[in-house]
Amino acid sequence: MKEGTEMDWCKALMWIASICVLTAMVGEYFLPQIVVVALAVVGILIWGAIVAYLMDGV
């Protein structure tokens, strides 16, 4: 595996999680509530997985 590839995946997942949570916050006014909840939960779960993965090496 190429050096630094793991961090690239973490960055990509962090962007995806951030976009999910941001969309949930902004879309609170015009999206159905179930979609807002789903986006927020997915974003927070991705963030938690990244933190757990990065803290595992400490």
RODO-561069 format. One record per residue: residue number from 1; residue in three letters; chain; z, x, y of N, C-alpha, C in turn. Coordinates in steps of 0.1 Angstrom, whole numbers, plus 5000, padded with zeros to 4 digits. Last residue first. Layout:
REM RODO-561069
NODE   n res chain  nup neast nnorth caup caeast canorth  cup ceast cnorth
NODE NUM ALA     A    Z     X      Y    Z      X       Y    Z     X      Y
...
***
This chain:
REM RODO-561069
NODE   n res chain  nup neast nnorth caup caeast canorth  cup ceast cnorth
NODE  58 VAL     A 5194  4973   5049 5205   4979    5056 5216  4982   5047
NODE  57 GLY     A 5174  4958   5036 5174   4973    5035 5185  4980   5041
NODE  56 ASP     A 5180  4932   5043 5182   4936    5029 5182  4951   5027
NODE  55 MET     A 5172  4926   5068 5186   4930    5066 5189  4935   5052
NODE  54 LEU     A 5146  4917   5064 5148   4930    5071 5163  4935   5070
NODE  53 TYR     A 5150  4894   5048 5142   4905    5043 5145  4918   5050
NODE  52 ALA     A 5165  4878   5066 5171   4882    5053 5164  4894   5047
NODE  51 VAL     A 5146  4876   5087 5159   4882    5089 5165  4887   5076
NODE  50 ILE     A 5127  4861   5073 5124   4874    5078 5136  4882   5081
NODE  49 ALA     A 5140  4838   5066 5135   4847    5055 5132  4860   5061
NODE  48 GLY     A 5146  4828   5092 5157   4831    5083 5152  4841   5072
NODE  47 TRP     A 5119  4822   5100 5128   4832    5107 5139  4837   5099
NODE  46 ILE     A 5113  4803   5081 5105   4815    5082 5113  4826   5089
NODE  45 LEU     A 5131  4783   5088 5132   4789    5075 5124  4802   5075
NODE  44 ILE     A 5122  4777   5114 5136   4782    5112 5137  4789   5099
NODE  43 GLY     A 5097  4766   5109 5098   4778    5117 5112  4784   5115
NODE  42 VAL     A 5103  4744   5092 5095   4755    5087 5097  4767   5095
NODE  41 VAL     A 5119  4729   5111 5125   4734    5098 5116  4745   5092
NODE  40 ALA     A 5100  4723   5131 5112   4730    5134 5118  4736   5121
NODE  39 LEU     A 5080  4708   5116 5077   4721    5123 5089  4729   5126
NODE  38 ALA     A 5096  4686   5108 5090   4695    5098 5086  4709   5104
NODE  37 VAL     A 5103  4675   5132 5114   4680    5123 5108  4690   5113
NODE  36 VAL     A 5078  4667   5141 5086   4676    5149 5097  4683   5140
NODE  35 VAL     A 5070  4649   5121 5062   4662    5123 5070  4672   5131
NODE  34 ILE     A 5089  4629   5125 5088   4636    5112 5081  4649   5113
NODE  33 GLN     A 5083  4619   5150 5095   4626    5148 5095  4634   5135
NODE  32 PRO     A 5049  4625   5162 5059   4617    5155 5071  4626   5151
NODE  31 LEU     A 5045  4638   5196 5043   4639    5181 5053  4630   5174
NODE  30 PHE     A 5053  4637   5223 5041   4630    5218 5037  4631   5204
NODE  29 TYR     A 5077  4650   5227 5074   4639    5235 5062  4631   5230
NODE  28 GLU     A 5078  4673   5211 5088   4663    5210 5084  4650   5217
NODE  27 GLY     A 5061  4693   5215 5055   4681    5210 5065  4670   5207
NODE  26 VAL     A 5078  4714   5223 5068   4708    5233 5063  4694   5228
NODE  25 MET     A 5092  4719   5199 5099   4716    5212 5090  4709   5222
NODE  24 ALA     A 5071  4723   5181 5081   4712    5178 5088  4709   5191
NODE  23 THR     A 5059  4745   5192 5051   4732    5191 5061  4721   5189
NODE  22 LEU     A 5079  4764   5188 5075   4760    5202 5067  4747   5202
NODE  21 VAL     A 5080  4765   5160 5092   4760    5168 5088  4756   5182
NODE  20 CYS     A 5054  4774   5154 5059   4762    5148 5071  4756   5157
NODE  19 ILE     A 5054  4798   5168 5044   4788    5172 5049  4774   5167
NODE  18 SER     A 5073  4812   5154 5075   4810    5168 5066  4798   5173
NODE  17 ALA     A 5061  4814   5129 5074   4807    5130 5076  4803   5145
NODE  16 ILE     A 5039  4830   5135 5037   4816    5130 5050  4808   5132
NODE  15 TRP     A 5051  4853   5144 5043   4845    5153 5041  4831   5148
NODE  14 MET     A 5064  4861   5120 5072   4858    5132 5064  4850   5142
NODE  13 LEU     A 5042  4866   5104 5050   4855    5101 5059  4851   5113
NODE  12 ALA     A 5032  4889   5118 5024   4877    5117 5032  4864   5113
NODE  11 LYS     A 5054  4906   5115 5049   4902    5128 5041  4889   5128
NODE  10 CYS     A 5054  4909   5087 5066   4903    5094 5062  4899   5108
NODE   9 TRP     A 5030  4921   5083 5032   4908    5077 5044  4901   5084
NODE   8 ASP     A 5035  4945   5096 5024   4937    5101 5026  4922   5096
NODE   7 MET     A 5054  4956   5080 5058   4952    5093 5047  4943   5099
NODE   6 GLU     A 5039  4962   5057 5050   4952    5056 5054  4947   5070
NODE   5 THR     A 5022  4982   5066 5017   4968    5063 5027  4958   5062
NODE   4 GLY     A 5031  5007   5070 5032   4998    5081 5027  4984   5078
NODE   3 GLU     A 5008  5023   5048 5021   5024    5056 5020  5014   5068
NODE   2 LYS     A 4992  5005   5022 4991   5012    5035 5005  5012   5042
NODE   1 MET     A 5000  5008   4988 5000   5000    5000 5000  5009   5013
***
